[in-house]
Amino acid sequence: MEQFDVLVVGAGNAGMCAALAARERGVSVAVLERAPVGERGGNSAFTAGAFRVVYNGLDDLIELMPDLSPEEKRDSDFGTYTEEQFFDDMARVTQYRADPELTEILIRQSRATLRWMRTKGVRFVPMYGRQAFKIGGRFKFWGGLTVEASGGGPGLIQTLHATAEREGIAVMYETRALSLVRDDDGVHGINVKRRGRSATIRARAVVLASGGFEANTEWRTRYLGSNWDLAKVRGTRFNTGDGIRMALEAGAEPYGNWSGCHAVAWDRNAPPVGDLAVGDGFQKHSYPFGIMLNAAGRRFVDEGADFRNYTYAKYGRAILQQPGQFAWQIFDGKVAHLLRDEYRIRQITKVTANTLEELVTKLDDVDAAAALAEIRAFNCAVDTKAPFDPTIKDGRATRGLAIPKSNWANPIDTPPFVAFAVTTGITFTFGGLRISHTGQVIDTEGEPIPGLYAAGELVGGLFYFNYPGGTGLTSGAVFGRIAGMSAGEAASRR
């Protein structure tokens, strides 16, 4: 029977941060990864690598990105993202339901955690490609999101695993955690299925970091509701809720928004689960600069309600609620240069036309006459008095429509016209486990479960209804580090 001081379940961002933090306590650490080595990293490997982090100016960013060139410093307006702004964003987008203690830990430890990640080899760079527009010769960042891991999610995972290997942390691939080894004194290991063979691995402490239940069709339908079995999975096929289930069986308290999730506009013809060769390229996040129409040819959301960072994670649900669970995003020639790189990949569902009359006939499964009337009504409703500015909420809005567009409204009148078909892609689920400020899992009696810790997507209580973009990786790193440190210390004592 194998034995380690600390066992971590899940080899994504949260799990590897937990493993590295535990190893700093001088204990033996192993990571259980259900996926084969070529699919390791969970949902983290499918991300763009964005981290939402507090910074009060350029000096704070230089701490995280010391290799910024003089030209980058001169030609970039990074602005600030203060603790107060982060608190306001978390409160606003979660409708003031986010757990106050967890939120405070997340925000106040965000920059310190990224500094710590740098000591583990992670390199951070500015998000020029996705979070900045060049205005007057300078890049201006917007939406409180500035920093990403070099190489995106795949680069982040590669770096964390390379560091873990150097530090003597074992990673067991194709090893599925089945149940916790536990008694009245707490958790003492995990029963696993490793390459088809059952085994028990003993440990003095266990950290669960195996993601949510977004890849579990039955659980999605049970907890999220009707039609969620039809959603496509943006990321890994292995996030089926195993860690949550094991903890609940051990008496853990379910916590958070179990009917909520992060879900986005995703190419209508993307595969059922994520493809690492494409990564997050199936997402379609430039909708604030156009409009979205459903099968009836009608708009159904305010595309300009806020920066995409604060709406994209909830608009996936809105698309799922439409007839046929799809929509078309429509843009004209004036804004084509603003579309993100994901609109230029080869694997895309796209139509183009030189007139609106031609365009609507190419929108598969859409009432063409109604769509043309909707576009024309939208064009007539745009108030062009406010100047268009993609780096701020510019107030360039429509007037008199049942569903307004509050910012970035432009008449769709300049050919060529282009449209992209999207459906719902689920990223991760919001419901999970209650943890303490030390990352320890809490049971239904309100007591900590000895030897059991959690981090990442399976922590409940942070996100409700929506989420600020880039907070997922930050949360995984912050609470992964905390859980790992606590598990390492507990293992030393036990």
ABEGO torsion letter per residue (X at the ends): XBBBABBBBEABAAAAAAAAAAAAAGBBBBBBBABBAAABGEAAAABAGBBBBBBAEAAAAAAABAABBAAAAAABBAEBBBAAAAAAAAAAAAGGABBAAAAAAAAAAAAAAAAAAAAAGBBBBBBAAAABBBBGGBBBBBGGBABBBBGEAAAAAAAAAAAAAAAGBBBBBGBBBABBBBBAAEBAEBBBBBGGBBBBBBBABBBBAAEBAAABAAAAAAAAEBGAAABBBABBAABAGAAAAAAAAAGBBBBEBAABBBBBBBBAABBABBBAAAEAAABBAAAAABBBBBAAGBBABBAAABBAAAAAAAAAAAAAABBGGBBBBBBBAAAAAABBAAAABABBBBBBBABAAAAAAABBGBBAAAAAAAAAAAAAABBAABBBBAABBAGBBBBGBABBBABGBBBBABOBBBBBBBBBBBABBABBBBBBAAGBBBBAAGBBBBGBBBBEAABBGABBGBBBBGAAAAAAAAAAAAAAAAAAAAAAAX
